[in-house]
């Protein structure tokens, strides 16, 4: 019986270790998108009223930022900065 409990606990913990980071990542992306949508309000005010500009531009801006960070990390200076950040955090 104790083996079943240990197996249940291990299975539960494995599930938590998978679900919680995914959940937190989704929350972080939603928060970033909402913040960018708030920052983009002056630009979206210039667009037609029928176009949901903040819902279109915020995710596109987030993707552009991620792309630019990826490009920057591809350079030698970016790799050096990434290593310094990694060593300071871990």
HELIX and SHEET records of a PDB file:
HELIX    1   1 UNK A    2  UNK A   39  1                                  38    
HELIX    2   2 UNK A   41  UNK A   44  1                                   4    
HELIX    3   3 UNK A   53  UNK A   73  1                                  21    
HELIX    4   4 UNK A   76  UNK A   89  1                                  14    
END                                                                             
